[in-house]
Amino acid sequence: MNTIDLTPLYRTSVGFDRLANLLDTALRSDTVSTGYPPYNIEVTGDERYAVTLAVAGFAESELDISVEKGVLTVRGRKGDDAERKFLHQGIANRAFERKFNLADFVEVTGAALENGLLTISLRKEIPDAMKPRKIEIGGGNVLPHSASTDEAA
C-alpha cells in the first residue's frame, strides 16, 4: 500500500486538511474500487464540467444524487424483481455508490437521465470577492504621508 508523509506540508501551511484527506481517500479507493458503474468526467466549457455514469437499467426513482461537504455522491438501488426468472443475467443491476470530490466553488447545476446515461452538470462559480481585482494607486481613502503625520501631532 502506498503511503505519503504530508508532515512537511503541515509545517508551512494552514487549512490544507481537505487536501490531505483527498490524497488519502484517492490512494485507498484505487485499491477497493469495483469500477461499477463506469463513468466519464469531461470539460464541457469554460468553468463547466459533466460527470456521466452508465446506469443502464436504472430508473430515475432508483437513483439518488447528493452533495455534502464538497463530495458528490451518486447511489443506485434496484427494486426487487421477484417475478422475473432469468436463464442468464449478464446486465449488472447491483446497487452502487460512486463519490466524486468537488473543488472549492464547484456546484451541481443539474442532472439528466437519457439512454441509460446519467449526466450531472457542474459549474465552477468563484465569488466576486475571491476573483482577482485591480487596485488603483491613489484611488483609495489613504491619506498622504504628510497629512497623516500632521494630524497625529
PyMOL CGO cylinders between C-alpha atoms (Angstrom):
from pymol import cmd
from pymol.cgo import CYLINDER

trace = [
    CYLINDER, 0.00, 0.00, 0.00, 1.25, 3.48, -0.87, 0.3, 1, 1, 1, 1, 1, 1,
    CYLINDER, 1.25, 3.48, -0.87, 1.76, 5.96, 1.95, 0.3, 1, 1, 1, 1, 1, 1,
    CYLINDER, 1.76, 5.96, 1.95, 2.62, 9.60, 1.65, 0.3, 1, 1, 1, 1, 1, 1,
    CYLINDER, 2.62, 9.60, 1.65, 4.08, 11.59, 4.54, 0.3, 1, 1, 1, 1, 1, 1,
    CYLINDER, 4.08, 11.59, 4.54, 2.40, 15.01, 4.49, 0.3, 1, 1, 1, 1, 1, 1,
    CYLINDER, 2.40, 15.01, 4.49, 4.19, 16.29, 7.62, 0.3, 1, 1, 1, 1, 1, 1,
    CYLINDER, 4.19, 16.29, 7.62, 6.28, 18.86, 5.68, 0.3, 1, 1, 1, 1, 1, 1,
    CYLINDER, 6.28, 18.86, 5.68, 3.06, 20.31, 4.25, 0.3, 1, 1, 1, 1, 1, 1,
    CYLINDER, 3.06, 20.31, 4.25, 1.61, 20.83, 7.72, 0.3, 1, 1, 1, 1, 1, 1,
    CYLINDER, 1.61, 20.83, 7.72, 4.75, 22.66, 8.91, 0.3, 1, 1, 1, 1, 1, 1,
    CYLINDER, 4.75, 22.66, 8.91, 4.35, 25.51, 6.44, 0.3, 1, 1, 1, 1, 1, 1,
    CYLINDER, 4.35, 25.51, 6.44, 0.65, 25.71, 5.62, 0.3, 1, 1, 1, 1, 1, 1,
    CYLINDER, 0.65, 25.71, 5.62, -2.69, 26.19, 7.29, 0.3, 1, 1, 1, 1, 1, 1,
    CYLINDER, -2.69, 26.19, 7.29, -6.06, 24.91, 6.15, 0.3, 1, 1, 1, 1, 1, 1,
    CYLINDER, -6.06, 24.91, 6.15, -4.95, 22.15, 3.79, 0.3, 1, 1, 1, 1, 1, 1,
    CYLINDER, -4.95, 22.15, 3.79, -6.59, 19.37, 5.81, 0.3, 1, 1, 1, 1, 1, 1,
    CYLINDER, -6.59, 19.37, 5.81, -9.04, 18.72, 2.97, 0.3, 1, 1, 1, 1, 1, 1,
    CYLINDER, -9.04, 18.72, 2.97, -6.17, 18.22, 0.52, 0.3, 1, 1, 1, 1, 1, 1,
    CYLINDER, -6.17, 18.22, 0.52, -4.61, 15.61, 2.78, 0.3, 1, 1, 1, 1, 1, 1,
    CYLINDER, -4.61, 15.61, 2.78, -7.97, 13.83, 3.09, 0.3, 1, 1, 1, 1, 1, 1,
    CYLINDER, -7.97, 13.83, 3.09, -8.41, 13.88, -0.70, 0.3, 1, 1, 1, 1, 1, 1,
    CYLINDER, -8.41, 13.88, -0.70, -4.99, 12.30, -1.26, 0.3, 1, 1, 1, 1, 1, 1,
    CYLINDER, -4.99, 12.30, -1.26, -5.60, 9.67, 1.39, 0.3, 1, 1, 1, 1, 1, 1,
    CYLINDER, -5.60, 9.67, 1.39, -9.04, 8.80, 0.00, 0.3, 1, 1, 1, 1, 1, 1,
    CYLINDER, -9.04, 8.80, 0.00, -7.74, 8.63, -3.57, 0.3, 1, 1, 1, 1, 1, 1,
    CYLINDER, -7.74, 8.63, -3.57, -4.97, 6.23, -2.61, 0.3, 1, 1, 1, 1, 1, 1,
    CYLINDER, -4.97, 6.23, -2.61, -7.34, 3.99, -0.63, 0.3, 1, 1, 1, 1, 1, 1,
    CYLINDER, -7.34, 3.99, -0.63, -10.18, 3.97, -3.16, 0.3, 1, 1, 1, 1, 1, 1,
    CYLINDER, -10.18, 3.97, -3.16, -7.96, 2.86, -6.04, 0.3, 1, 1, 1, 1, 1, 1,
    CYLINDER, -7.96, 2.86, -6.04, -7.35, -0.45, -4.32, 0.3, 1, 1, 1, 1, 1, 1,
    CYLINDER, -7.35, -0.45, -4.32, -11.01, -1.18, -3.44, 0.3, 1, 1, 1, 1, 1, 1,
    CYLINDER, -11.01, -1.18, -3.44, -12.85, 0.39, -6.36, 0.3, 1, 1, 1, 1, 1, 1,
    CYLINDER, -12.85, 0.39, -6.36, -15.01, -2.04, -8.33, 0.3, 1, 1, 1, 1, 1, 1,
    CYLINDER, -15.01, -2.04, -8.33, -15.21, 0.12, -11.43, 0.3, 1, 1, 1, 1, 1, 1,
    CYLINDER, -15.21, 0.12, -11.43, -19.00, -0.09, -11.46, 0.3, 1, 1, 1, 1, 1, 1,
    CYLINDER, -19.00, -0.09, -11.46, -20.69, 1.80, -12.89, 0.3, 1, 1, 1, 1, 1, 1,
    CYLINDER, -20.69, 1.80, -12.89, -18.27, 3.14, -15.47, 0.3, 1, 1, 1, 1, 1, 1,
    CYLINDER, -18.27, 3.14, -15.47, -18.15, 6.92, -15.78, 0.3, 1, 1, 1, 1, 1, 1,
    CYLINDER, -18.15, 6.92, -15.78, -16.63, 9.85, -17.68, 0.3, 1, 1, 1, 1, 1, 1,
    CYLINDER, -16.63, 9.85, -17.68, -15.57, 13.26, -16.39, 0.3, 1, 1, 1, 1, 1, 1,
    CYLINDER, -15.57, 13.26, -16.39, -15.37, 15.90, -19.07, 0.3, 1, 1, 1, 1, 1, 1,
    CYLINDER, -15.37, 15.90, -19.07, -14.86, 19.63, -19.55, 0.3, 1, 1, 1, 1, 1, 1,
    CYLINDER, -14.86, 19.63, -19.55, -17.90, 20.99, -21.37, 0.3, 1, 1, 1, 1, 1, 1,
    CYLINDER, -17.90, 20.99, -21.37, -16.97, 24.67, -21.48, 0.3, 1, 1, 1, 1, 1, 1,
    CYLINDER, -16.97, 24.67, -21.48, -15.29, 27.48, -19.63, 0.3, 1, 1, 1, 1, 1, 1,
    CYLINDER, -15.29, 27.48, -19.63, -15.58, 26.53, -15.93, 0.3, 1, 1, 1, 1, 1, 1,
    CYLINDER, -15.58, 26.53, -15.93, -18.20, 23.87, -16.80, 0.3, 1, 1, 1, 1, 1, 1,
    CYLINDER, -18.20, 23.87, -16.80, -17.91, 20.12, -16.31, 0.3, 1, 1, 1, 1, 1, 1,
    CYLINDER, -17.91, 20.12, -16.31, -20.01, 16.97, -16.62, 0.3, 1, 1, 1, 1, 1, 1,
    CYLINDER, -20.01, 16.97, -16.62, -19.88, 13.62, -14.89, 0.3, 1, 1, 1, 1, 1, 1,
    CYLINDER, -19.88, 13.62, -14.89, -21.60, 10.89, -16.92, 0.3, 1, 1, 1, 1, 1, 1,
    CYLINDER, -21.60, 10.89, -16.92, -22.33, 7.47, -15.41, 0.3, 1, 1, 1, 1, 1, 1,
    CYLINDER, -22.33, 7.47, -15.41, -23.51, 4.42, -17.38, 0.3, 1, 1, 1, 1, 1, 1,
    CYLINDER, -23.51, 4.42, -17.38, -26.56, 3.34, -15.37, 0.3, 1, 1, 1, 1, 1, 1,
    CYLINDER, -26.56, 3.34, -15.37, -28.41, 1.16, -17.90, 0.3, 1, 1, 1, 1, 1, 1,
    CYLINDER, -28.41, 1.16, -17.90, -31.48, -0.47, -16.39, 0.3, 1, 1, 1, 1, 1, 1,
    CYLINDER, -31.48, -0.47, -16.39, -31.92, 2.10, -13.58, 0.3, 1, 1, 1, 1, 1, 1,
    CYLINDER, -31.92, 2.10, -13.58, -34.95, 4.37, -13.48, 0.3, 1, 1, 1, 1, 1, 1,
    CYLINDER, -34.95, 4.37, -13.48, -34.79, 7.93, -12.13, 0.3, 1, 1, 1, 1, 1, 1,
    CYLINDER, -34.79, 7.93, -12.13, -36.59, 6.80, -8.97, 0.3, 1, 1, 1, 1, 1, 1,
    CYLINDER, -36.59, 6.80, -8.97, -33.83, 4.24, -8.30, 0.3, 1, 1, 1, 1, 1, 1,
    CYLINDER, -33.83, 4.24, -8.30, -31.03, 6.83, -8.40, 0.3, 1, 1, 1, 1, 1, 1,
    CYLINDER, -31.03, 6.83, -8.40, -30.05, 9.31, -5.70, 0.3, 1, 1, 1, 1, 1, 1,
    CYLINDER, -30.05, 9.31, -5.70, -27.68, 12.26, -6.15, 0.3, 1, 1, 1, 1, 1, 1,
    CYLINDER, -27.68, 12.26, -6.15, -26.44, 14.31, -3.20, 0.3, 1, 1, 1, 1, 1, 1,
    CYLINDER, -26.44, 14.31, -3.20, -23.70, 16.80, -2.34, 0.3, 1, 1, 1, 1, 1, 1,
    CYLINDER, -23.70, 16.80, -2.34, -22.31, 17.14, 1.15, 0.3, 1, 1, 1, 1, 1, 1,
    CYLINDER, -22.31, 17.14, 1.15, -19.12, 18.86, 2.29, 0.3, 1, 1, 1, 1, 1, 1,
    CYLINDER, -19.12, 18.86, 2.29, -17.67, 19.03, -1.21, 0.3, 1, 1, 1, 1, 1, 1,
    CYLINDER, -17.67, 19.03, -1.21, -18.40, 15.40, -2.09, 0.3, 1, 1, 1, 1, 1, 1,
    CYLINDER, -18.40, 15.40, -2.09, -20.82, 14.48, -4.88, 0.3, 1, 1, 1, 1, 1, 1,
    CYLINDER, -20.82, 14.48, -4.88, -22.38, 11.08, -4.19, 0.3, 1, 1, 1, 1, 1, 1,
    CYLINDER, -22.38, 11.08, -4.19, -24.40, 9.05, -6.68, 0.3, 1, 1, 1, 1, 1, 1,
    CYLINDER, -24.40, 9.05, -6.68, -26.24, 5.96, -5.43, 0.3, 1, 1, 1, 1, 1, 1,
    CYLINDER, -26.24, 5.96, -5.43, -28.28, 3.40, -7.32, 0.3, 1, 1, 1, 1, 1, 1,
    CYLINDER, -28.28, 3.40, -7.32, -30.52, 0.73, -5.84, 0.3, 1, 1, 1, 1, 1, 1,
    CYLINDER, -30.52, 0.73, -5.84, -32.72, -1.57, -7.91, 0.3, 1, 1, 1, 1, 1, 1,
    CYLINDER, -32.72, -1.57, -7.91, -36.13, -2.65, -6.70, 0.3, 1, 1, 1, 1, 1, 1,
    CYLINDER, -36.13, -2.65, -6.70, -36.96, -6.31, -6.23, 0.3, 1, 1, 1, 1, 1, 1,
    CYLINDER, -36.96, -6.31, -6.23, -37.74, -8.24, -9.42, 0.3, 1, 1, 1, 1, 1, 1,
    CYLINDER, -37.74, -8.24, -9.42, -39.14, -11.34, -7.71, 0.3, 1, 1, 1, 1, 1, 1,
    CYLINDER, -39.14, -11.34, -7.71, -41.50, -12.04, -10.62, 0.3, 1, 1, 1, 1, 1, 1,
    CYLINDER, -41.50, -12.04, -10.62, -38.72, -12.25, -13.21, 0.3, 1, 1, 1, 1, 1, 1,
    CYLINDER, -38.72, -12.25, -13.21, -36.87, -15.53, -13.75, 0.3, 1, 1, 1, 1, 1, 1,
    CYLINDER, -36.87, -15.53, -13.75, -33.65, -15.29, -15.70, 0.3, 1, 1, 1, 1, 1, 1,
    CYLINDER, -33.65, -15.29, -15.70, -31.98, -18.05, -17.66, 0.3, 1, 1, 1, 1, 1, 1,
    CYLINDER, -31.98, -18.05, -17.66, -28.92, -15.78, -17.86, 0.3, 1, 1, 1, 1, 1, 1,
    CYLINDER, -28.92, -15.78, -17.86, -28.44, -12.40, -16.21, 0.3, 1, 1, 1, 1, 1, 1,
    CYLINDER, -28.44, -12.40, -16.21, -25.48, -10.53, -17.70, 0.3, 1, 1, 1, 1, 1, 1,
    CYLINDER, -25.48, -10.53, -17.70, -26.72, -6.98, -17.12, 0.3, 1, 1, 1, 1, 1, 1,
    CYLINDER, -26.72, -6.98, -17.12, -25.41, -5.76, -13.77, 0.3, 1, 1, 1, 1, 1, 1,
    CYLINDER, -25.41, -5.76, -13.77, -28.26, -4.24, -11.80, 0.3, 1, 1, 1, 1, 1, 1,
    CYLINDER, -28.26, -4.24, -11.80, -26.47, -4.30, -8.47, 0.3, 1, 1, 1, 1, 1, 1,
    CYLINDER, -26.47, -4.30, -8.47, -26.58, -1.44, -6.02, 0.3, 1, 1, 1, 1, 1, 1,
    CYLINDER, -26.58, -1.44, -6.02, -23.73, 1.05, -6.26, 0.3, 1, 1, 1, 1, 1, 1,
    CYLINDER, -23.73, 1.05, -6.26, -22.31, 4.19, -4.72, 0.3, 1, 1, 1, 1, 1, 1,
    CYLINDER, -22.31, 4.19, -4.72, -19.86, 6.49, -6.51, 0.3, 1, 1, 1, 1, 1, 1,
    CYLINDER, -19.86, 6.49, -6.51, -18.25, 9.51, -4.87, 0.3, 1, 1, 1, 1, 1, 1,
    CYLINDER, -18.25, 9.51, -4.87, -16.54, 12.47, -6.53, 0.3, 1, 1, 1, 1, 1, 1,
    CYLINDER, -16.54, 12.47, -6.53, -14.61, 15.13, -4.62, 0.3, 1, 1, 1, 1, 1, 1,
    CYLINDER, -14.61, 15.13, -4.62, -15.52, 18.60, -5.84, 0.3, 1, 1, 1, 1, 1, 1,
    CYLINDER, -15.52, 18.60, -5.84, -13.12, 21.52, -5.84, 0.3, 1, 1, 1, 1, 1, 1,
    CYLINDER, -13.12, 21.52, -5.84, -13.99, 24.65, -3.94, 0.3, 1, 1, 1, 1, 1, 1,
    CYLINDER, -13.99, 24.65, -3.94, -16.77, 26.67, -5.57, 0.3, 1, 1, 1, 1, 1, 1,
    CYLINDER, -16.77, 26.67, -5.57, -17.89, 23.80, -7.86, 0.3, 1, 1, 1, 1, 1, 1,
    CYLINDER, -17.89, 23.80, -7.86, -21.68, 23.50, -7.74, 0.3, 1, 1, 1, 1, 1, 1,
    CYLINDER, -21.68, 23.50, -7.74, -24.06, 20.94, -9.26, 0.3, 1, 1, 1, 1, 1, 1,
    CYLINDER, -24.06, 20.94, -9.26, -26.32, 22.72, -11.74, 0.3, 1, 1, 1, 1, 1, 1,
    CYLINDER, -26.32, 22.72, -11.74, -28.47, 19.81, -12.90, 0.3, 1, 1, 1, 1, 1, 1,
    CYLINDER, -28.47, 19.81, -12.90, -28.81, 16.15, -13.80, 0.3, 1, 1, 1, 1, 1, 1,
    CYLINDER, -28.81, 16.15, -13.80, -30.41, 14.26, -16.67, 0.3, 1, 1, 1, 1, 1, 1,
    CYLINDER, -30.41, 14.26, -16.67, -31.00, 10.57, -17.40, 0.3, 1, 1, 1, 1, 1, 1,
    CYLINDER, -31.00, 10.57, -17.40, -31.10, 9.73, -21.10, 0.3, 1, 1, 1, 1, 1, 1,
    CYLINDER, -31.10, 9.73, -21.10, -30.44, 6.46, -22.95, 0.3, 1, 1, 1, 1, 1, 1,
    CYLINDER, -30.44, 6.46, -22.95, -29.04, 4.79, -19.82, 0.3, 1, 1, 1, 1, 1, 1,
    CYLINDER, -29.04, 4.79, -19.82, -26.57, 7.61, -19.15, 0.3, 1, 1, 1, 1, 1, 1,
    CYLINDER, -26.57, 7.61, -19.15, -26.86, 9.80, -16.07, 0.3, 1, 1, 1, 1, 1, 1,
    CYLINDER, -26.86, 9.80, -16.07, -25.19, 13.16, -16.74, 0.3, 1, 1, 1, 1, 1, 1,
    CYLINDER, -25.19, 13.16, -16.74, -24.55, 15.53, -13.85, 0.3, 1, 1, 1, 1, 1, 1,
    CYLINDER, -24.55, 15.53, -13.85, -23.70, 19.10, -14.85, 0.3, 1, 1, 1, 1, 1, 1,
    CYLINDER, -23.70, 19.10, -14.85, -21.25, 21.08, -12.75, 0.3, 1, 1, 1, 1, 1, 1,
    CYLINDER, -21.25, 21.08, -12.75, -20.10, 24.68, -12.80, 0.3, 1, 1, 1, 1, 1, 1,
    CYLINDER, -20.10, 24.68, -12.80, -17.27, 26.43, -11.03, 0.3, 1, 1, 1, 1, 1, 1,
    CYLINDER, -17.27, 26.43, -11.03, -18.51, 29.78, -9.74, 0.3, 1, 1, 1, 1, 1, 1,
    CYLINDER, -18.51, 29.78, -9.74, -15.88, 31.81, -7.97, 0.3, 1, 1, 1, 1, 1, 1,
    CYLINDER, -15.88, 31.81, -7.97, -17.45, 34.53, -5.77, 0.3, 1, 1, 1, 1, 1, 1,
    CYLINDER, -17.45, 34.53, -5.77, -16.70, 38.11, -6.80, 0.3, 1, 1, 1, 1, 1, 1,
    CYLINDER, -16.70, 38.11, -6.80, -14.82, 38.66, -3.53, 0.3, 1, 1, 1, 1, 1, 1,
    CYLINDER, -14.82, 38.66, -3.53, -12.38, 35.86, -4.50, 0.3, 1, 1, 1, 1, 1, 1,
    CYLINDER, -12.38, 35.86, -4.50, -11.79, 36.97, -8.09, 0.3, 1, 1, 1, 1, 1, 1,
    CYLINDER, -11.79, 36.97, -8.09, -8.64, 38.93, -8.93, 0.3, 1, 1, 1, 1, 1, 1,
    CYLINDER, -8.64, 38.93, -8.93, -9.20, 42.66, -8.93, 0.3, 1, 1, 1, 1, 1, 1,
    CYLINDER, -9.20, 42.66, -8.93, -7.12, 45.64, -9.92, 0.3, 1, 1, 1, 1, 1, 1,
    CYLINDER, -7.12, 45.64, -9.92, -6.21, 48.10, -7.19, 0.3, 1, 1, 1, 1, 1, 1,
    CYLINDER, -6.21, 48.10, -7.19, -5.82, 51.66, -8.41, 0.3, 1, 1, 1, 1, 1, 1,
    CYLINDER, -5.82, 51.66, -8.41, -2.87, 53.55, -6.98, 0.3, 1, 1, 1, 1, 1, 1,
    CYLINDER, -2.87, 53.55, -6.98, -4.07, 56.64, -5.16, 0.3, 1, 1, 1, 1, 1, 1,
    CYLINDER, -4.07, 56.64, -5.16, -7.69, 55.64, -5.63, 0.3, 1, 1, 1, 1, 1, 1,
    CYLINDER, -7.69, 55.64, -5.63, -8.43, 54.73, -2.01, 0.3, 1, 1, 1, 1, 1, 1,
    CYLINDER, -8.43, 54.73, -2.01, -9.02, 56.64, 1.21, 0.3, 1, 1, 1, 1, 1, 1,
    CYLINDER, -9.02, 56.64, 1.21, -5.36, 56.55, 2.16, 0.3, 1, 1, 1, 1, 1, 1,
    CYLINDER, -5.36, 56.55, 2.16, -4.12, 59.91, 3.42, 0.3, 1, 1, 1, 1, 1, 1,
    CYLINDER, -4.12, 59.91, 3.42, -0.87, 61.29, 2.07, 0.3, 1, 1, 1, 1, 1, 1,
    CYLINDER, -0.87, 61.29, 2.07, 2.08, 60.65, 4.38, 0.3, 1, 1, 1, 1, 1, 1,
    CYLINDER, 2.08, 60.65, 4.38, 2.47, 64.35, 5.34, 0.3, 1, 1, 1, 1, 1, 1,
    CYLINDER, 2.47, 64.35, 5.34, -1.27, 64.73, 6.15, 0.3, 1, 1, 1, 1, 1, 1,
    CYLINDER, -1.27, 64.73, 6.15, -1.30, 61.72, 8.46, 0.3, 1, 1, 1, 1, 1, 1,
    CYLINDER, -1.30, 61.72, 8.46, 1.73, 62.95, 10.43, 0.3, 1, 1, 1, 1, 1, 1,
    CYLINDER, 1.73, 62.95, 10.43, 0.24, 66.47, 10.76, 0.3, 1, 1, 1, 1, 1, 1,
    CYLINDER, 0.24, 66.47, 10.76, -2.97, 65.11, 12.30, 0.3, 1, 1, 1, 1, 1, 1,
    CYLINDER, -2.97, 65.11, 12.30, -1.07, 62.93, 14.80, 0.3, 1, 1, 1, 1, 1, 1,
    CYLINDER, -1.07, 62.93, 14.80, 0.80, 66.00, 16.18, 0.3, 1, 1, 1, 1, 1, 1,
]
cmd.load_cgo(trace, "trace")
